[in-house]
């Protein structure tokens, strides 16, 4: 399955994203449709990309999605 992850600039000045990655010991999550990096977002703009879950065995799986210095748990 795939979910869409959205990055939005809700500020009043341009913002940038320089890196997007997934950290995991077991590669069951993958990125899809990444924007070209570095990405500059104007105020009010957004960008989306996919995070796919591609299990290889039964059982729980987890990873960390990192967007620059921000981290998000994937379970």
C-alpha positions in Angstrom: 0.0 0.0 0.0 1.1 3.6 -0.5 0.3 6.8 1.4 0.9 10.3 0.2 3.1 12.5 2.4 2.7 16.2 2.0 5.2 18.9 2.9 3.7 22.4 3.2 5.2 25.8 3.7 2.8 27.6 5.9 5.2 30.5 6.6 5.7 33.8 4.9 9.1 33.2 3.4 10.4 30.5 1.0 11.4 27.3 2.6 13.7 24.5 1.4 14.0 20.8 1.8 17.4 19.3 1.0 17.0 15.6 2.0 14.3 13.0 2.3 15.2 9.4 3.3 14.0 6.3 5.2 16.1 4.6 7.8 15.3 1.0 8.6 17.1 -2.3 9.2 14.5 -4.2 7.1 13.7 -2.4 3.8 9.9 -2.8 3.8 9.2 0.9 3.2 10.3 2.8 0.1 9.9 6.3 -1.3 8.0 7.0 -4.6 7.7 10.1 -6.7 10.2 12.2 -4.8 10.5 15.8 -5.9 13.8 16.9 -7.2 16.1 18.0 -4.3 16.9 20.5 -3.1 13.3 21.7 -3.2 12.3 25.3 -2.6 8.7 25.9 -1.5 7.2 29.3 -1.9 4.9 30.5 1.0 1.6 28.6 0.8 3.1 25.9 -1.6 3.3 22.2 -1.0 4.9 19.1 -2.4 3.9 15.4 -2.1 5.5 12.1 -2.5 4.6 8.5 -1.8 5.7 6.2 1.0 5.1 2.6 0.0 4.8 -0.4 2.4 6.2 -3.5 0.6 6.3 -6.3 3.2 8.5 -9.3 2.6 7.2 -11.4 5.6 4.4 -11.5 8.1 4.7 -9.4 11.3 5.3 -5.9 12.4 7.6 -3.5 10.6 8.9 0.0 11.5 11.2 2.6 10.0 11.9 6.3 10.3 11.1 8.8 7.6 13.5 11.8 7.7 12.8 15.1 6.0 15.8 17.2 6.7 16.1 17.2 10.5 12.4 16.2 11.1 11.6 12.5 11.8 8.4 10.6 11.5 7.8 7.0 12.7 6.5 4.5 10.1 4.8 1.4 11.5 
